[in-house]
């Protein structure tokens, strides 16, 4: 390497630093793509089980699956657009974050438009359900689900039709209306299916709508995160965009922490009417093996989410495999904190707030962080390692759900400067 190239590598413009920071945050999406594929396969298996129970040909399972995938993509996208995108508190950040929001919305117009078309073109399969509903005396529920679908498609089209603009980047009225209509459609569709399949089991009437709505929101949110938020952030990269994207991702992760257990629990409970409490029936019958396959996929999703959260890389960073590496060493434990950040009671450790607090501190000063997020015990050391903030002490107290975690973080001389 020449002296000139060495000097260039050591002197980087703010834009280059921002670009590297963005790449570090966004270019690690193999496992999330795997998770999206896993839940897509699991949902196809579930739809096949449902449709064959109704006596439909296997081809109808694919049609119904495409219909639900379309609705789920729209619902999860509307959730992200209407609930996770927010105007920044700092006025100076609004122009950059508005560009980011508009870029996301423009990309969603393309992906959401395809999902809208898929949901529309596959809707005629519901006529088959209508004939069965008439025989079972469920015409009213079938009509209600059809009306909800028409409203959801209409409101979704209204959400997607106007060209996004920075001036209206944070207007969410029509988006939240579409989200409500889509959730109602998924609920009524699942309720109709449960009433037809298990007419005497009210528990199924509750479990299937919850399961389907959770699936739709997770799937659509994952599609947005991977195929919309990441490319849009790269296209509009700036420090306010990195912060806004991280905040949106943390909001999605809070939702996923509820959705994944919901999918697992409702999936297990819905399997009981098919195979009962006999473990042998799960292995002996085709339905049982299919149910085991689907539940195994959901467990795999939980494992992916716990071990490699979406916001950071899954790599052999110190502390990932050996918890003893995270223990504080030597006299560093005696350092007195300069500032305290209390994030107890929040769903996440609060990495954006941690970064902002550290940026405002002087090199050598110590931040005391308090957290009740159990994942912070593993996630925070990995994040600090990546951003070159020394973790000089860590401890935990309490038991079970009442655990709390205390970290002492020092702003080192080599930490990334404010605005990088």
C-alpha positions in Angstrom: 0.0 0.0 0.0 1.4 3.4 -0.9 1.8 6.3 1.5 -0.9 8.2 -0.4 -3.4 5.3 -0.2 -2.5 4.8 3.5 -3.2 8.5 4.2 -6.5 8.2 2.3 -7.6 5.2 4.3 -6.9 7.0 7.5 -8.6 10.2 6.5 -12.2 9.7 5.7 -14.9 12.2 4.9 -18.1 12.3 6.9 -20.0 10.9 3.9 -17.6 7.9 3.8 -17.9 7.3 7.5 -21.7 7.5 7.2 -21.6 5.0 4.3 -19.5 2.6 6.3 -21.8 3.0 9.3 -24.9 2.3 7.2 -23.3 -0.7 5.6 -22.5 -2.1 9.0 -26.1 -1.6 10.1 -27.9 -2.7 7.0 -25.8 -5.2 5.0 -26.4 -8.2 7.2 -29.6 -9.7 6.0 -29.0 -13.4 5.2 -30.6 -14.7 8.4 -33.7 -12.4 8.1 -34.1 -13.6 4.6 -33.9 -17.2 5.9 -36.5 -16.4 8.5 -38.8 -14.9 5.9 -38.5 -18.1 3.8 -39.1 -20.3 6.8 -42.3 -18.5 7.7 -43.5 -18.5 4.1 -43.0 -22.3 3.9 -44.7 -22.8 7.2 -47.7 -20.8 6.2 -48.0 -22.7 2.9 -48.0 -26.0 5.0 -50.7 -24.5 7.2 -52.9 -23.5 4.3 -52.4 -26.9 2.6 -53.6 -28.5 5.9 -56.6 -26.2 6.1 -57.7 -26.6 2.5 -57.3 -30.3 2.3 -59.4 -30.6 5.5 -62.1 -28.7 3.6 -61.8 -31.3 0.8 -60.3 -28.8 -1.7 -57.8 -29.8 -4.4 -54.1 -29.1 -3.5 -54.0 -26.4 -6.2 -56.5 -24.3 -4.2 -54.1 -24.3 -1.3 -51.6 -22.4 -3.5 -54.3 -19.9 -4.5 -55.4 -19.3 -1.0 -51.8 -19.0 0.2 -51.0 -16.3 -2.4 -54.2 -14.5 -1.4 -53.1 -14.5 2.3 -49.5 -13.6 1.4 -50.8 -10.6 -0.5 -53.0 -9.4 2.4 -50.2 -10.0 4.9 -47.7 -8.0 2.9 -50.2 -5.1 2.7 -51.1 -5.4 6.4 -47.5 -5.6 7.7 -46.4 -2.8 5.3 -49.2 -0.6 6.5 -48.2 -1.3 10.1 -44.7 -0.2 9.4 -45.7 2.8 7.4 -48.5 4.0 9.7 -47.0 3.1 13.1 -43.2 2.8 12.9 -42.3 5.8 10.6 -42.4 8.9 12.8 -41.3 12.5 12.4 -37.9 13.1 14.2 -37.9 15.3 17.3 -34.9 17.4 16.0 -36.0 19.9 13.3 -32.6 19.6 11.6 -33.2 15.9 11.0 -36.6 16.3 9.3 -35.4 16.9 5.7 -33.2 13.8 5.7 -35.7 11.5 7.5 -38.5 12.8 5.2 -36.5 11.8 2.2 -35.9 8.4 3.8 -39.7 8.0 4.5 -40.7 9.0 1.0 -38.1 6.6 -0.5 -39.6 3.8 1.6 -43.1 4.6 0.6 -42.2 4.7 -3.1 -40.6 1.2 -2.8 -43.7 0.0 -1.0 -45.9 1.3 -3.8 -44.1 -1.3 -6.1 -44.1 -4.2 -3.7 -47.5 -3.4 -2.2 -48.9 -3.0 -5.7 -47.9 -6.5 -6.6 -49.3 -7.8 -3.3 -52.6 -5.9 -3.9 -52.8 -7.4 -7.4 -52.2 -10.9 -6.0 -54.9 -10.5 -3.4 -57.3 -9.2 -6.0 -56.7 -11.9 -8.6 -56.9 -14.8 -6.2 -60.0 -13.5 -4.4 -62.5 -15.6 -6.6 -61.4 -18.7 -4.7 -63.7 -17.3 -1.9 -66.7 -18.3 -4.1 -65.8 -21.9 -3.3 -66.0 -21.0 0.4 -69.3 -19.3 -0.2 -70.9 -22.6 -1.4 -69.7 -24.4 1.7 -70.8 -21.5 3.9 -74.3 -21.7 2.5 -74.5 -25.4 3.4 -73.2 -24.7 6.9 -75.5 -21.7 7.5 -72.6 -19.2 7.7 -73.7 -17.0 4.8 -73.7 -13.9 6.9 -70.1 -14.3 8.0 -69.1 -15.1 4.4 -70.7 -11.9 3.2 -69.1 -9.9 6.0 -65.7 -11.2 5.1 -66.3 -10.4 1.4 -67.4 -6.8 2.3 -64.3 -6.4 4.5 -62.1 -7.6 1.7 -63.6 -5.1 -0.8 -63.1 -2.3 1.8 -59.5 -3.5 2.5 -58.5 -3.6 -1.2 -60.1 -0.2 -1.7 -58.4 1.5 1.2 -55.1 -0.2 0.3 -55.4 1.1 -3.2 -56.0 4.6 -1.8 -52.9 4.2 0.4 -50.7 3.2 -2.5 -52.1 5.4 -5.3 -50.8 8.9 -4.4 -47.2 9.5 -5.3 -45.1 9.9 -2.1 -43.8 13.3 -1.2 -41.5 14.6 1.5 -44.2 17.1 2.5 -46.6 14.3 3.3 -44.0 11.8 4.4 -45.5 11.4 7.9 -49.2 11.6 7.0 -50.7 8.3 8.2 -54.5 8.8 8.2 -55.3 6.7 5.1 -52.5 4.2 6.0 -54.0 3.5 9.4 -57.5 3.1 7.9 -56.1 0.6 5.4 -54.3 -1.2 8.3 -57.5 -1.5 10.2 -59.4 -2.8 7.2 -56.7 -5.4 6.4 -56.6 -6.7 10.0 -60.4 -7.0 10.0 -60.3 -8.9 6.7 -57.7 -11.3 8.0 -59.7 -11.8 11.2 -63.0 -12.5 9.4 -61.3 -14.8 6.8 -59.8 -16.8 9.6 -63.0 -16.8 11.6 -65.0 -18.1 8.7 -62.5 -20.8 8.1 -62.6 -21.8 11.8 -66.4 -21.8 11.9 -66.6 -24.0 8.9 -63.9 -26.4 10.1 -64.8 -26.6 13.8 -68.4 -25.4 14.1 -68.6 -26.6 17.8 -65.3 -25.4 19.1 -65.3 -21.7 20.1 -61.6 -21.9 21.0 -60.8 -22.4 17.4 -62.8 -19.3 16.5 -60.5 -17.3 18.7 -57.2 -19.0 17.9 -57.2 -19.0 14.1 -57.9 -15.2 13.7 -55.1 -14.4 16.2 -52.7 -16.8 14.4 -53.5 -15.4 10.9 -53.3 -11.7 12.0 -50.0 -12.4 13.7 -48.6 -14.1 10.6 -49.7 -11.3 8.3 -48.2 -8.5 10.4 -44.9 -10.4 10.8 -44.6 -11.4 7.2 -45.5 -7.9 5.8 -43.2 -6.3 8.4 -40.3 -8.6 7.4 -40.8 -7.8 3.7 -40.7 -4.1 4.5 -37.6 -4.4 6.7 -35.6 -6.4 4.1 -36.8 -5.2 0.8 -37.9 -1.6 1.5 -36.2 -0.1 4.6 -32.7 -1.4 3.8 -32.5 -0.3 0.1 -34.2 3.1 0.9 -31.8 3.8 3.8 -28.8 3.0 1.5 -30.2 5.4 -1.1 -30.7 8.3 1.3 -27.9 7.5 3.8 -27.1 10.1 6.4 -26.7 10.0 10.2 -30.4 11.0 10.9 -31.5 8.3 8.5 -29.4 5.7 10.3 -30.9 6.8 13.6 -34.5 6.8 12.2 -34.0 3.4 10.6 -32.6 2.0 13.8 -35.6 3.3 15.7 -38.0 1.8 13.2 -36.3 -1.5 13.5 -36.4 -1.5 17.3 -40.2 -0.9 17.1 -40.6 -3.8 14.7 -38.5 -6.0 17.0 -40.8 -5.2 19.9 -43.7 -6.4 17.9 -41.9 -9.6 16.8 -41.2 -10.4 20.4 -45.0 -10.7 20.9 -45.8 -12.2 17.5 -43.4 -15.2 17.6 -44.7 -16.6 20.9 -48.2 -16.0 19.7 -47.6 -18.0 16.5 -46.0 -20.8 18.5 -48.7 -21.0 21.2 -51.7 -20.6 18.8 -50.1 -23.1 16.4 -49.8 -25.7 19.2 -53.3 -25.2 20.4 -54.8 -25.4 16.9 -53.0 -28.7 16.4 -54.9 -30.4 19.2 -58.2 -30.9 17.4 -56.4 -32.6 14.5 -54.3 -35.1 16.5 -55.5 -34.8 20.1 -53.1 -35.4 23.0 -51.7 -38.7 21.6 -48.0 -38.1 20.6 -48.1 -41.1 18.4 -50.7 -39.5 16.2 -48.3 -36.7 15.4 -45.9 -39.2 13.9 -48.3 -41.7 12.5 -50.7 -39.5 10.5 -49.8 -37.3 7.5 -51.6 -34.3 9.2 -49.5 -34.9 12.4 -46.3 -34.9 10.5 -47.3 -31.8 8.7 -48.1 -30.1 12.0 -44.8 -31.1 13.4 -43.1 -29.7 10.4 -44.8 -26.4 10.7 -44.2 -26.1 14.4 -40.6 -27.0 13.9 -40.3 -24.0 11.4 -41.8 -21.7 14.0 -39.3 -22.9 16.6 -36.6 -22.2 14.1 -37.9 -18.7 13.7 -37.7 -18.2 17.5 -34.1 -19.4 17.4 -33.1 -17.1 14.6 -34.7 -14.1 16.4 -33.0 -14.8 19.7 -29.5 -15.6 18.4 -29.2 -13.0 15.6 -31.5 -10.0 16.0 -32.1 -8.2 12.8 -30.3 -5.0 13.7 -26.7 -6.4 13.9 -24.5 -9.0 12.4 -24.3 -12.7 13.4 -20.6 -13.1 13.7 -18.0 -14.5 16.2 -17.8 -11.3 18.3 -16.4 -11.5 21.8 -19.1 -12.5 24.2 -21.4 -14.1 21.7 -20.4 -17.7 22.6 -18.7 -17.3 25.9 -20.5 -15.3 28.5 -17.3 -15.2 30.7 -15.7 -12.9 28.2 -18.2 -10.2 29.1 -17.2 -10.1 32.7 -15.5 -6.9 33.9 -11.9 -7.1 34.8 -9.6 -5.5 37.2 -9.6 -1.9 38.6 -11.9 -0.7 35.8 -14.8 -1.7 38.0 -13.8 1.1 40.4 -14.4 3.8 37.8 -17.2 6.2 38.7 -19.9 6.9 36.1 -20.2 10.4 34.7 -23.7 9.9 33.4 -26.6 7.5 34.0 -29.1 6.2 31.4 -32.0 4.3 33.0 -33.8 2.2 30.3 -35.5 -0.2 32.7 -39.0 -1.0 31.9 -38.4 -0.7 28.1 -38.6 -3.5 25.6 -35.1 -2.9 24.2 -31.8 -1.7 25.6 -32.2 1.5 23.6 -29.2 1.6 21.3 -30.1 4.9 19.6 -30.4 6.7 22.9 -27.2 5.0 24.1 -25.4 6.3 21.0 -26.7 9.8 21.4 -25.7 9.9 25.0 -22.2 8.6 24.3 -21.8 11.1 21.4 -22.4 14.0 23.8 -19.8 12.7 26.3 -16.1 13.4 26.4 -13.5 10.7 25.8 -12.7 8.8 28.9 -16.1 9.5 30.6 -18.1 6.6 31.8 -21.8 5.9 31.1 -23.8 3.8 33.6 -26.6 2.0 31.7 -29.5 0.3 33.5 -31.7 -2.1 31.5 -34.4 -4.7 32.1 -34.2 -6.2 28.6 -32.8 -9.8 28.9 -31.4 -9.6 25.4 -29.2 -6.7 26.3 -26.9 -9.0 28.2 -25.7 -10.4 24.9 -26.7 -7.7 22.4 -25.1 -4.7 24.1 -21.5 -6.1 24.4 -21.6 -7.0 20.7 -22.9 -3.6 19.7 -20.3 -1.8 21.9 -17.5 -4.0 20.4 -18.5 -3.0 16.9 -18.6 0.7 17.7 -15.4 0.7 19.8 -16.9 1.6 23.1 -15.2 -0.3 25.9 -17.4 -2.2 28.2 -15.6 -1.9 31.6 -18.2 -3.6 33.8 -21.4 -5.6 33.6 -23.5 -7.2 36.2 -27.0 -8.5 36.7 -29.3 -8.6 39.7 -32.7 -10.0 40.5 -34.3 -13.3 39.2 -36.5 -14.4 36.4 -38.7 -11.6 35.0 -37.5 -9.2 37.7 -33.9 -9.2 36.5 -32.1 -6.0 35.8 -28.7 -5.4 34.1 -26.1 -2.7 34.8 -23.3 -1.8 32.4 -20.5 0.7 32.7 -19.5 2.0 29.2 -16.5 4.2 28.6 -16.2 6.5 25.7 -12.7 5.7 24.4 -10.4 7.8 22.4 -11.1 5.8 19.3 -14.9 6.0 19.5 -16.7 7.3 16.4 -17.2 11.1 16.7 -20.5 12.8 16.9 -22.2 13.2 13.5 -20.3 10.2 12.0 
